[in-house]
Each structure stands twice: as C-alpha cells, then as structure tokens.
Amino acid sequence: VQLVESGGGLVQPGGSLKLSCAASGFAFSRYGAMWHRQAPGKERELVARISSSGGSTTYADSVKGRFTISRDNAKNMVYLQMNSPKPEDTAVYYCNAGAQGAYWGQGTQVTVSS
C-alpha cells in the first residue's frame, strides 16, 4: 500500500499550486480521501475531505473558497488545488485514505512566501 504526494514547493501569496496524491495497493475508489496539514509547532489538521465517488466534499473553514479537493478514481489519484494561498497555509501536506483513514503518505512541503 502506498500514498505518494507530489507538487509541493514554494509559492507566492495569491498564486496557485496543485498537490497530487497517487494511491496504490488497495481499493482506492471504495473509500473517502483527505488532505491534512501540519505546520511547525502545531497539531496536524484536516484540510479537506472527499467522498469515495467524489460527489461530496468538505473543507476546513480556513481554506473554504480557496482550496478544492478532487479525485480521479480511474487513475487512483486525489488532488488539492490551492488558490490564493496565504503564508499561514505553509505546512507539510499529507494525503490520507483507506478504511478508517488507515493509510498515509509521507507528506509534501508547501511554503507560501514572497
């Protein structure tokens, strides 16, 4: 079982960045998927969640209207489109999926700075 994130990096405030997560080794399309993040010195927090079909999404209040979670079950992929990021969005972003959220990726660093 693997979840592999990619797409992190340095982005300017107000720019955009798209994170990707590739899933393998389990029935990805049967489960919801989530993006979490953890900033230095802070607890890990849930950023966005998407249902198994992709028909339902929820977001943390801090990112609502700026971030969009999506998935492509044919490709076993889940994405996080980050628009108008702010310096406070700087964190390591983790992909999470599987039964009761059993599987985690290794994380990808996102730094929002001018």
C-alpha positions as CSV (number, residue, x, y, z in Angstrom):
1,V,0.0,0.0,0.0
2,Q,1.3,3.4,-0.9
3,L,0.2,7.0,-1.0
4,V,2.7,9.3,-2.7
5,E,2.2,13.1,-2.6
6,S,3.8,15.4,-5.1
7,G,3.5,19.0,-6.3
8,G,4.7,20.8,-3.2
9,G,7.1,23.7,-3.2
10,L,7.5,27.4,-2.8
11,V,4.5,29.6,-4.0
12,Q,3.9,33.3,-3.6
13,P,0.9,34.6,-1.7
14,G,-2.0,34.9,-4.1
15,G,-0.6,32.4,-6.5
16,S,-1.7,28.8,-7.1
17,L,-0.4,25.3,-6.5
18,K,-1.8,21.8,-7.2
19,L,-0.9,18.9,-5.0
20,S,-1.3,15.3,-6.2
21,C,-1.5,12.0,-4.4
22,A,-1.1,8.7,-6.1
23,A,-2.6,5.7,-4.4
24,S,-1.7,2.0,-5.0
25,G,-2.1,-1.4,-3.3
26,F,-5.7,-1.0,-2.1
27,A,-9.2,-0.4,-3.5
28,F,-8.9,3.4,-3.6
29,S,-12.2,4.1,-5.2
30,R,-14.1,2.4,-2.3
31,Y,-13.0,5.0,0.3
32,G,-13.1,8.6,1.0
33,A,-9.9,10.6,0.9
34,M,-8.5,13.5,2.8
35,W,-5.8,16.1,2.8
36,H,-4.3,17.1,6.2
37,R,-1.5,19.5,7.0
38,Q,0.9,20.2,9.8
39,A,2.7,23.4,10.4
40,P,5.8,23.7,12.6
41,G,4.8,23.6,16.3
42,K,1.2,22.9,15.5
43,E,-1.1,19.9,15.5
44,R,-2.0,18.1,12.3
45,E,-5.3,19.4,11.0
46,L,-7.8,18.2,8.4
47,V,-7.9,20.5,5.4
48,A,-10.4,18.8,3.0
49,R,-12.3,15.6,2.6
50,I,-13.8,14.0,-0.5
51,S,-16.3,11.0,-0.7
52,S,-15.4,7.8,-2.5
53,S,-17.4,8.9,-5.6
54,G,-16.2,12.5,-5.4
55,G,-19.7,13.7,-5.1
56,S,-19.3,15.2,-1.6
57,T,-16.6,17.5,-0.3
58,T,-16.0,19.3,2.9
59,Y,-13.3,21.9,3.9
60,A,-11.8,23.5,6.9
61,D,-13.1,27.0,7.4
62,S,-9.6,28.3,6.9
63,V,-9.4,27.1,3.3
64,K,-13.0,27.2,2.2
65,G,-13.4,29.1,-1.1
66,R,-9.7,28.9,-1.8
67,F,-8.8,25.2,-2.0
68,T,-10.5,22.5,-4.0
69,I,-10.2,18.7,-3.4
70,S,-10.9,16.4,-6.3
71,R,-10.2,12.8,-7.3
72,D,-9.9,10.6,-10.4
73,N,-10.8,7.1,-9.5
74,A,-9.7,5.7,-12.9
75,K,-6.2,6.9,-12.1
76,N,-6.3,6.3,-8.3
77,M,-5.4,10.0,-7.8
78,V,-6.6,12.7,-5.4
79,Y,-5.7,16.3,-5.8
80,L,-5.7,19.6,-3.8
81,Q,-5.9,22.7,-5.8
82,M,-4.6,25.6,-3.7
83,N,-5.6,29.1,-5.0
84,S,-4.8,32.4,-3.3
85,P,-2.6,30.7,-0.7
86,K,-1.6,32.6,2.4
87,P,1.6,32.5,4.5
88,E,-0.4,30.7,7.2
89,D,-1.0,27.8,4.7
90,T,2.7,26.9,5.0
91,A,2.9,23.3,6.2
92,V,3.6,19.8,5.3
93,Y,0.6,18.4,3.5
94,Y,-0.4,14.7,3.8
95,C,-2.7,12.6,1.8
96,N,-4.9,10.1,3.8
97,A,-7.2,7.4,2.5
98,G,-8.4,3.8,3.1
99,A,-10.7,2.2,5.6
100,Q,-11.0,4.5,8.6
101,G,-8.2,6.6,7.0
102,A,-5.7,3.8,7.5
103,Y,-3.1,4.9,5.0
104,W,-0.9,8.0,4.9
105,G,1.5,9.5,2.5
106,Q,5.0,10.8,3.5
107,G,3.9,14.4,3.1
108,T,4.9,17.2,0.8
109,Q,6.2,20.6,1.9
110,V,4.3,23.7,0.9
111,T,5.8,27.1,1.6
112,V,3.9,30.3,0.9
113,S,6.2,33.3,0.9
114,S,7.1,36.2,-1.3
